[in-house]
Amino acid sequence: MALKYSVALMKQFAPFRWIGELIGRIAIPIRFKLPFAFLFLVGLMVALALTGLSELRRANERTDDLIDDQIRISTLRSISRSIQSIKIAGAELFLNHGDQTKNKELSSKFYDEVLLFRAAASQTGNNRRATYFLTPEFEQEFFVKEREVQVAASQVRTLFVQGEVRAARTIYETEFSDALNAFDRIISSISFELGREMQANAEENTAIFEHAKRLVLGVSGFATALGLMLGFAISTSITGPLDRIRLALGKLAVGSFNSRVSISNRDELGELAENVNRTSKNLDELYDAVENQKSELAGLNSALEDKVKMQVEEIERTNRLRRFLPAQVAEMIVSAPDELDVLRTQRAEITVLFVDLRGFTAFANAATPAQVVEALNAFHSACGPLIDTSGGTLERFLGDGLMVLFGAPVAMKNPAQKAATLALELRTAVREAMVPFRAGSDERHLGVGIGIGTGAATLGQIGFEGRRDYSAIGPAPNLASRLCEQAVENQILVSHATAWQIEYELQPAGPFDLKGIGDQISAFELEGLVDEQ
């Protein structure tokens, strides 16, 4: 159905198919043609955007001019209102004069209006302000008349205050009125010119907007048409050959090996068509060979199934090994070509950490079997993740205790420091894990004691045929075990060799009489980071 629709659509655009065929003949890979077409369309869009922005910038400039003209006219109206206020104040001055006190009030009111007029008119004198509107045609006359108004107003006020009302009125009706009326005419002329300028700007702005609209619409239409034409041409150069290749592949799928594809493309599609033709030719030759190889392939499949089965069993063995051996040891055994070489007997400098639950024997005697197992599981669940994170090797479970190696069988930097860090974390974690089991009498009180020793040890496999463990034997494990026995609840004891290699706050402890090691053996109690003290 889709193919029929595609063929019908291609017939409608048949006059443009030659463009697609022309593009297909260009010896450029499709992965380059498509980016070029995309960049071309992007260029059209950028040109359209730049054109619109240019026209909008022009329109914005004219809009700014209109806003400036509005501000100027507003200033002129303010000056005109000030002139009218002066005239009203002047009429009130000469109509209501009386005693000296009242005359001072009237003259002050009159001069206040003059000052307001002066303030409004002075805004035109600074060409940095938006209200600057004077042109050379009116500038000199504007300031001359504005000065005459101020001088005459000052004379009127002075004479009026001195009681010379007649003289003040004469100056008011002659010099002051003439200057004020002349200034008013100047303001009217400027307002008229600005009005004409605003109308011209508005008409020009409208024309700019119309021109911008026509330009943007025209460029948009051109870009759209050109983009559609280019998109159709590129899609035709791809979909046409693909349809013919798809038909040929469909015939190959049903066993017709005599189909051939003829296209003019000189890109990947042309190479694909050639490959389809070669494939169609070779498939017929290979068909008989495939039939002959079926029996051989069946035998290979059987062998492959056996091999896969063996590999699955090996994976299962590896997973079981990881469950019963320390993670580092299991990883080394699985990845090493010779596991005996990995677990060979050797002597090395390591750090050993012993952890033991304090009060567990009394707890086990007083608690139920289910509670005992639950407490042990809580203890190991608290310790296990921390040991994995620290990089130590869990050498063995000791029932209510653990033995962890640092530096064996995998060498590491600062094994003593990592053992001390793990000891602090274990003390906190075990203390929290044992909270649910401390309720009741003293027999149910559980704590933790930790010992750390650093020194030489013999490393290797110990056991018998069918079951072997990787273990450490020597001074370091013995010393760590004895220190763990001496540690009281929530105490961490470390040996001298360990203390020299860690950066924690330590306190002297001992001396101790350690079985198998000697008496008067001193050690240190680990408290925390030096910076914490």
C-alpha positions in Angstrom: 0.0 0.0 0.0 2.8 2.4 1.0 4.6 1.5 -2.3 1.5 2.3 -4.4 1.1 5.6 -2.6 4.7 6.5 -3.1 4.5 5.7 -6.9 1.4 7.8 -7.2 3.0 10.7 -5.5 6.1 10.5 -7.6 3.9 10.7 -10.8 2.4 14.0 -9.5 5.9 15.4 -9.1 7.3 13.9 -12.2 8.5 17.2 -13.7 10.9 17.7 -10.7 12.3 14.1 -10.8 15.2 15.2 -13.0 16.5 17.3 -10.1 16.5 14.3 -7.8 18.3 12.2 -10.5 20.8 15.0 -11.0 21.5 15.1 -7.3 21.9 11.3 -7.2 24.5 11.5 -10.0 26.7 13.8 -7.9 29.5 11.6 -6.7 29.3 12.8 -3.1 28.2 10.5 -0.2 24.8 10.9 1.2 26.3 11.6 4.7 27.7 14.8 3.1 24.8 15.7 0.9 22.3 15.8 3.8 24.5 18.1 6.0 25.1 20.4 3.0 21.3 20.6 2.4 20.7 21.3 6.1 23.3 24.0 6.1 21.8 25.6 3.1 18.4 25.7 4.7 19.9 27.0 7.9 21.6 29.7 5.8 18.2 30.7 4.3 16.6 30.9 7.8 19.5 33.0 9.1 19.2 35.3 6.1 15.5 35.6 6.8 16.1 36.3 10.4 18.7 38.9 9.7 16.4 40.6 7.2 13.6 40.8 9.7 15.9 42.1 12.4 17.3 44.8 10.1 13.8 46.0 9.3 12.7 45.8 12.9 15.8 47.8 13.9 14.8 50.6 11.5 11.3 50.6 12.8 12.5 50.7 16.4 14.6 53.7 15.5 11.6 55.6 14.2 9.6 54.5 17.2 12.3 56.0 19.5 12.0 59.2 17.5 8.3 59.2 18.1 8.8 58.7 21.8 11.2 61.6 21.9 8.8 63.8 20.0 6.1 62.9 22.6 8.4 63.9 25.4 9.2 67.1 23.7 5.6 68.0 23.1 4.8 67.2 26.7 7.5 69.6 27.8 6.2 72.3 25.5 2.7 71.8 26.9 4.1 72.1 30.4 5.7 75.5 29.4 2.4 76.6 27.9 0.5 75.7 31.1 3.2 77.7 33.0 2.6 80.7 30.8 -1.1 80.6 31.4 -0.5 80.2 35.2 1.7 83.4 35.1 -1.0 85.3 33.3 -3.6 84.2 35.9 -1.2 85.1 38.7 -0.5 88.5 37.1 -4.2 89.3 36.7 -4.8 88.4 40.4 -1.8 90.5 41.4 -3.2 93.8 40.0 -6.9 93.0 40.7 -6.5 92.1 44.4 -3.7 94.3 45.7 -4.2 95.9 49.1 -1.9 96.4 52.1 1.8 95.6 52.0 1.4 92.1 53.6 -1.1 91.0 51.0 1.0 92.5 48.2 4.0 90.5 49.3 1.9 87.3 49.3 0.5 88.1 45.8 4.0 89.0 44.5 5.5 85.8 45.9 2.8 83.8 44.3 3.4 85.6 41.0 7.1 85.0 41.1 6.7 81.4 42.1 4.8 80.9 38.8 7.7 82.7 37.1 10.2 80.3 38.7 8.1 77.3 37.6 8.1 78.7 34.1 11.9 79.1 34.3 12.3 75.5 35.5 10.1 74.2 32.6 11.9 76.3 30.0 15.4 75.4 31.3 14.8 71.8 30.3 15.4 72.7 26.7 18.9 74.0 27.4 20.6 70.6 27.9 21.0 68.6 24.7 21.8 65.5 26.8 18.1 65.3 27.9 15.4 63.6 26.0 13.4 66.8 26.1 15.9 68.8 24.1 13.9 70.0 21.1 15.3 73.4 20.0 16.5 73.9 16.5 18.9 76.6 15.3 15.9 78.4 13.8 14.3 79.1 17.3 17.2 78.6 19.7 18.5 82.2 20.0 15.1 83.8 20.0 13.8 81.3 22.6 16.5 82.0 25.1 16.4 85.8 24.5 12.6 86.0 25.1 12.8 83.6 28.0 15.4 86.0 29.6 13.3 89.0 28.9 10.3 87.4 30.6 12.4 86.7 33.7 13.9 90.2 33.8 10.5 91.9 33.4 8.9 89.6 36.0 11.7 90.5 38.4 11.0 94.2 37.9 7.3 93.8 38.3 7.7 92.0 41.5 10.2 94.5 42.9 8.1 97.6 42.1 4.9 95.9 43.4 6.5 95.0 46.7 7.8 98.6 47.0 4.2 99.8 46.6 4.7 101.3 43.1 1.7 99.4 41.7 1.2 101.7 38.8 4.8 101.4 37.6 4.7 97.6 38.1 1.5 97.4 36.1 2.9 99.4 33.3 5.9 97.1 33.0 3.6 94.1 33.3 1.3 95.3 30.5 4.2 96.3 28.2 7.5 94.7 28.5 6.5 91.6 30.4 3.4 90.9 28.4 5.2 91.5 25.1 8.0 89.1 26.0 5.6 86.5 27.4 3.4 86.6 24.3 6.4 86.4 22.0 7.7 83.4 24.0 4.3 81.8 23.7 4.3 82.3 20.0 7.7 80.6 19.8 6.4 77.7 21.8 3.4 77.4 19.5 5.7 77.5 16.4 8.0 74.8 17.9 4.9 72.7 18.8 3.6 73.0 15.3 6.9 71.9 13.8 7.2 69.0 16.2 3.6 68.0 15.3 4.5 67.9 11.6 7.7 66.0 12.4 5.7 63.4 14.5 3.2 62.9 11.7 6.1 62.4 9.2 7.8 60.0 11.5 4.6 58.1 12.1 3.9 57.8 8.3 7.5 56.7 7.7 7.3 54.2 10.5 4.1 52.7 9.0 5.8 52.5 5.7 8.8 50.7 7.2 6.5 48.2 8.9 4.7 47.5 5.7 7.9 47.2 3.8 9.3 44.8 6.5 6.1 42.7 6.4 6.2 42.4 2.6 10.0 41.7 2.7 9.7 39.0 5.4 6.7 37.4 3.7 8.5 37.4 0.4 11.7 36.0 1.7 9.8 33.4 3.8 7.9 32.3 0.8 11.0 32.1 -1.3 12.9 30.2 1.4 9.9 27.8 1.9 9.6 27.1 -1.8 13.3 26.6 -2.2 13.5 24.4 0.9 10.6 22.2 -0.3 12.1 21.9 -3.7 15.5 20.9 -2.3 13.9 18.5 0.2 11.9 16.9 -2.5 14.9 16.6 -4.8 17.0 15.0 -2.1 14.3 12.7 -0.9 13.6 11.6 -4.5 17.3 10.9 -5.0 17.1 8.6 -2.0 13.6 7.1 -2.0 13.5 6.2 -5.7 16.6 4.0 -5.6 15.5 2.6 -2.3 12.2 1.5 -3.7 13.9 -0.3 -6.6 16.4 -1.9 -4.2 13.6 -3.0 -1.9 11.7 -4.7 -4.8 14.9 -6.5 -5.7 15.5 -7.6 -2.1 11.9 -8.8 -1.9 12.5 -11.1 -4.8 15.7 -12.4 -3.3 13.8 -13.1 -0.1 11.4 -15.5 -1.9 14.3 -17.3 -3.8 14.3 -15.4 -7.1 18.0 -14.8 -7.7 17.8 -13.4 -11.2 16.6 -9.9 -10.2 18.8 -6.9 -10.9 18.7 -3.2 -9.9 19.5 -0.4 -12.3 20.0 3.1 -10.8 22.1 6.1 -11.8 23.3 7.1 -8.3 27.0 7.5 -7.7 26.8 7.5 -3.9 26.1 4.8 -1.2 22.9 3.8 -2.9 24.8 3.1 -6.1 27.2 1.0 -4.2 24.3 -0.8 -2.5 22.6 -1.5 -5.8 25.9 -3.0 -7.1 26.2 -5.1 -4.0 22.6 -6.3 -4.4 23.3 -7.3 -7.9 26.5 -9.2 -6.9 24.6 -10.8 -4.1 21.8 -12.0 -6.4 24.4 -13.5 -8.7 26.3 -15.2 -5.9 23.4 -16.5 -4.0 22.5 -19.0 -6.7 26.0 -20.3 -6.6 26.0 -20.4 -2.8 22.7 -22.1 -2.4 24.0 -25.5 -3.3 27.0 -25.0 -1.0 24.7 -24.1 1.8 22.7 -27.2 1.4 25.9 -29.3 1.5 27.0 -27.5 4.6 23.8 -28.1 6.6 24.9 -31.4 7.9 28.3 -30.0 8.9 26.6 -27.0 10.5 24.4 -29.4 12.5 27.5 -31.1 13.9 29.0 -27.7 14.7 25.8 -26.6 16.5 26.0 -29.8 18.7 29.6 -29.0 19.6 28.7 -25.4 20.3 25.9 -26.4 22.6 28.4 -28.6 24.5 30.8 -25.7 24.8 28.1 -23.3 25.9 27.0 -25.8 28.6 30.6 -26.1 29.8 30.9 -22.3 29.9 27.6 -22.0 31.9 28.9 -24.6 34.4 32.2 -22.6 34.7 30.2 -19.4 35.4 28.2 -21.1 38.0 31.4 -22.5 39.6 32.8 -19.0 39.6 29.7 -17.6 41.3 29.8 -20.3 44.0 33.5 -19.5 44.4 32.7 -15.8 45.1 30.2 -16.8 47.7 32.6 -18.8 49.8 35.9 -17.0 49.2 36.9 -13.3 49.8 35.9 -11.2 46.8 39.5 -10.2 46.0 40.7 -13.8 46.1 37.8 -15.0 44.0 38.4 -12.2 41.4 42.1 -13.1 41.1 41.4 -16.8 40.8 38.8 -16.2 38.0 40.9 -13.7 36.0 44.4 -15.4 36.5 45.5 -18.0 34.0 46.9 -20.2 36.8 45.0 -20.0 40.1 47.9 -21.8 41.9 50.2 -19.0 41.0 47.8 -16.5 42.5 47.4 -18.3 45.7 51.1 -19.4 46.0 52.7 -19.4 49.4 54.6 -16.2 50.2 55.7 -14.0 53.1 54.6 -10.4 53.1 54.1 -7.3 55.3 50.3 -7.0 56.0 47.9 -5.5 58.4 45.3 -7.8 60.2 42.1 -6.7 61.9 40.2 -8.9 64.4 36.6 -8.1 65.5 34.9 -9.9 68.3 31.5 -9.5 69.9 31.8 -8.9 73.7 29.2 -10.6 75.9 28.1 -13.0 73.2 28.6 -16.2 75.2 26.4 -14.9 78.0 23.9 -13.6 75.5 23.7 -17.0 73.8 23.1 -18.8 77.1 20.2 -16.4 78.0 18.6 -16.0 74.5 16.6 -18.3 72.3 18.3 -20.0 69.3 16.4 -17.7 66.9 17.6 -14.6 68.8 21.2 -15.9 68.7 21.1 -16.4 64.9 19.4 -13.1 64.4 22.1 -11.3 66.5 24.9 -13.0 64.5 23.2 -12.1 61.2 22.8 -8.5 62.3 26.5 -8.4 63.3 27.7 -9.8 60.0 25.3 -7.6 58.0 26.7 -4.5 59.7 30.3 -5.6 59.1 30.2 -7.1 55.6 29.4 -4.0 53.4 32.0 -1.9 55.3 34.7 -4.6 54.7 33.9 -4.7 51.0 34.0 -0.9 50.8 37.3 -0.7 52.6 39.1 -3.0 50.2 40.0 -5.5 52.9 39.9 -9.3 52.4 37.5 -11.1 54.7 39.7 -14.1 55.6 37.2 -16.0 57.7 34.1 -15.9 59.8 34.9 -16.7 63.5 31.3 -17.2 64.7 31.0 -14.1 66.8 34.1 -12.6 65.2 35.8 -11.7 61.9 39.3 -11.6 60.6 40.2 -9.1 57.8 43.5 -8.9 55.9 44.8 -5.7 54.3 47.5 -6.0 51.7 46.9 -9.7 50.9 46.4 -11.3 48.5 46.0 -8.0 46.7 48.6 -5.4 47.5 47.4 -1.9 48.4 48.6 1.5 49.6 48.4 2.4 53.3 46.9 -0.9 54.5 47.3 0.2 58.2 45.4 3.4 57.6 42.5 1.6 55.9 42.4 -1.0 58.6 42.1 1.8 61.3 39.4 3.6 59.3 37.4 0.3 59.0 37.8 -0.3 62.8 36.2 3.1 63.6 33.3 2.4 61.1 32.8 -1.1 62.5 32.7 0.1 66.1 29.9 2.6 65.2 28.0 0.2 62.9 28.1 -2.8 65.3 27.0 -0.6 68.3 23.9 0.5 66.4 23.2 -3.1 65.1 23.3 -4.5 68.6 20.8 -2.0 70.1 17.8 -4.3 69.6 19.6 -7.1 71.5 20.6 -5.2 74.6 17.2 -4.9 76.3 16.8 -6.8 79.6 19.5 -8.0 82.0 23.3 -7.7 81.8 23.4 -11.2 80.2 21.9 -9.6 77.0 24.4 -6.8 76.7 26.5 -7.0 73.5 29.5 -4.8 72.6 32.5 -5.0 70.3 36.3 -5.3 70.7 38.8 -4.8 67.9 42.5 -5.5 67.6 44.9 -4.4 64.7 48.4 -5.7 64.1 50.9 -4.9 61.4 53.8 -7.1 60.5 55.1 -10.2 58.6 52.8 -13.1 57.8 52.9 -16.3 55.8 50.2 -16.3 53.1 48.9 -19.3 51.2 46.4 -22.2 50.8 45.6 -24.3 53.9 43.3 -27.4 53.9 43.0 -30.7 52.1 42.0 -32.0 48.7 38.5 -30.9 48.0 38.5 -27.9 50.4 41.2 -25.2 50.8 41.2 -21.8 52.4 43.4 -18.8 51.7 44.9 -17.8 55.1 47.5 -15.8 56.9 49.7 -17.2 59.7 52.4 -15.4 61.6 53.2 -12.6 64.0 50.8 -10.0 62.6 47.6 -12.2 62.8 48.7 -13.5 66.3 49.3 -10.0 67.6 45.9 -8.7 66.2 44.1 -11.7 67.7 45.7 -11.2 71.2 45.0 -7.4 71.1 41.4 -8.1 70.2 41.1 -10.4 73.3 42.5 -7.6 75.5 40.2 -4.9 74.1 37.2 -4.1 76.3 33.8 -3.2 75.0 34.0 -0.6 72.2 37.8 -0.4 72.5 40.2 -0.5 69.5 43.8 -1.6 70.3 46.5 -1.2 67.7 50.1 -2.4 67.7 53.2 -0.2 67.6 53.9 -0.9 63.9 50.3 0.0 63.1 50.4 3.2 65.1 53.5 4.5 63.2 51.6 4.2 59.9 48.2 5.8 60.7 47.0 9.4 61.1 44.6 9.1 64.0 44.5 10.3 67.6 46.0 7.5 69.8 46.4 7.0 73.5 48.9 4.6 75.2 47.4 1.4 76.4 48.8 -1.6 78.4 51.1 -3.1 79.2 49.5 -6.5 78.4 50.4 -10.1 78.9 49.7 -11.6 75.5 49.6 -15.3 75.3 52.3 -16.7 73.0 53.8 -13.3 72.5 55.1 -12.1 75.9 54.3 -9.9 78.9 54.6 -6.2 79.3 53.5 -5.7 75.7 52.3 -2.1 75.2 49.9 -0.9 72.6 47.8 2.1 71.7 44.1 2.8 71.8 42.5 4.3 68.6 40.2 7.2 69.3 39.6 9.2 66.1 41.0 11.7 63.6 43.7 14.0 64.7 41.8 17.0 63.3 38.8 16.1 65.4 40.6 16.6 68.7 
